[in-house]
Structure formats: structure tokens, C-alpha cells
Amino acid sequence: MNEKQMANEKTKVVNRLKKIEGQVRGVQKMIENGAPCSDILIQVAAIKSAVNKVGTLVFEKHAHQCLKKTNAGYEEEESVEELMKILSNFIK
């Protein structure tokens, strides 16, 4: 992945995080204004989904970096262990 592609991916993740930030503020206002719990829960579910997508994108990027290290002569077992540790923490 070249510099331009990396910057583009970084921008996409930052934009997603900004959207999530706005969603969280929206839920806060909903609670302050006494919105129905069902509406709030729908928004919380959307936020969870958006956060999971960001995590997936970041994990995918890291996995590609680990595979590149393995191809560059790093120990495959170490790369797999690192990926599994990160994946385990991510899915908790």
C-alpha cells in the first residue's frame, strides 16, 4: 500500500470516528430530552456497529502489516501469535 492509499484509509477511519462521536452526542441529547428507550437503544446499536467496523478496519490493516513482516523474514509463529492476541482482545 502506498503513501496515498494509507492516507486515504486513515482519513476514512477518522471520518468514521467523527461520525460515531456525533452519534454519541445525539444519544446524550436524546437521553437529556427524555426520548423513548427503544429509540435510544436503536442508536446505541448503530454506534456499537460503527465502532466494530472501525475496529475491523484497524485490525485488517494490522493483519496486513504482520503478513508483510512474515514475508520479510520475521518469524511466522510470532506474527500469528500477535494477530491472535489482538483478535482475542478485539472480540471481547
C-alpha positions as CSV (number, residue, x, y, z in Angstrom):
1,M,0.0,0.0,0.0
2,N,1.5,3.3,-1.0
3,E,1.5,6.6,1.0
4,K,-1.6,8.0,-0.8
5,Q,-3.6,4.8,-0.1
6,M,-2.5,4.8,3.5
7,A,-3.5,8.4,4.0
8,N,-6.9,7.7,2.3
9,E,-7.5,4.8,4.7
10,K,-6.5,6.8,7.7
11,T,-8.9,9.6,6.6
12,K,-11.8,7.1,6.2
13,V,-11.2,5.8,9.7
14,V,-11.0,9.3,11.2
15,N,-14.2,10.3,9.4
16,R,-16.0,7.2,10.8
17,L,-14.8,8.1,14.3
18,K,-16.1,11.6,13.9
19,K,-19.5,10.2,12.8
20,I,-19.5,8.0,15.9
21,E,-18.7,10.9,18.0
22,G,-21.7,12.8,16.6
23,Q,-23.9,9.7,17.2
24,V,-22.9,9.5,20.8
25,R,-23.6,13.2,21.3
26,G,-27.0,12.6,19.7
27,V,-27.8,9.8,22.2
28,Q,-26.8,12.0,25.0
29,K,-29.3,14.7,23.8
30,M,-31.9,12.0,23.4
31,I,-31.5,10.9,27.0
32,E,-31.4,14.5,28.2
33,N,-34.7,15.2,26.3
34,G,-36.4,12.1,27.5
35,A,-36.5,10.2,24.2
36,P,-38.1,6.7,24.3
37,C,-35.8,4.0,25.4
38,S,-36.5,2.0,22.2
39,D,-35.2,4.9,20.1
40,I,-32.1,5.3,22.3
41,L,-31.3,1.6,22.1
42,I,-31.6,1.6,18.3
43,Q,-29.0,4.4,18.2
44,V,-26.8,2.6,20.7
45,A,-26.9,-0.5,18.5
46,A,-25.9,1.7,15.5
47,I,-23.0,3.1,17.5
48,K,-21.8,-0.4,18.5
49,S,-21.9,-1.5,14.9
50,A,-19.9,1.6,13.8
51,V,-17.3,1.0,16.4
52,N,-17.0,-2.6,15.4
53,K,-16.5,-1.6,11.8
54,V,-13.7,0.8,12.8
55,G,-12.1,-2.0,14.9
56,T,-12.3,-4.4,11.9
57,L,-10.7,-1.9,9.6
58,V,-7.8,-1.3,12.0
59,F,-7.4,-5.0,12.6
60,E,-7.3,-5.7,8.9
61,K,-4.6,-3.1,8.4
62,H,-2.6,-4.6,11.3
63,A,-3.0,-8.1,9.9
64,H,-1.6,-7.0,6.5
65,Q,1.4,-5.4,8.3
66,C,2.0,-8.7,10.2
67,L,1.8,-10.7,7.0
68,K,4.3,-8.3,5.3
69,K,6.7,-8.8,8.2
70,T,6.4,-12.6,7.8
71,N,7.2,-12.3,4.1
72,A,10.2,-10.1,5.0
73,G,11.7,-12.8,7.1
74,Y,10.1,-12.4,10.6
75,E,9.0,-15.5,12.4
76,E,5.6,-16.6,11.1
77,E,4.7,-18.1,14.5
78,E,5.4,-14.7,16.3
79,S,3.2,-12.9,13.7
80,V,0.3,-15.4,14.1
81,E,0.5,-15.2,17.9
82,E,0.5,-11.4,17.8
83,L,-2.6,-11.5,15.5
84,M,-4.4,-14.0,17.7
85,K,-3.7,-11.9,20.8
86,I,-5.0,-8.8,19.2
87,L,-8.1,-10.5,17.7
88,S,-8.9,-12.0,21.1
89,N,-8.8,-8.6,22.7
90,F,-10.8,-7.1,19.9
91,I,-13.7,-9.6,20.1
92,K,-14.1,-9.5,23.9
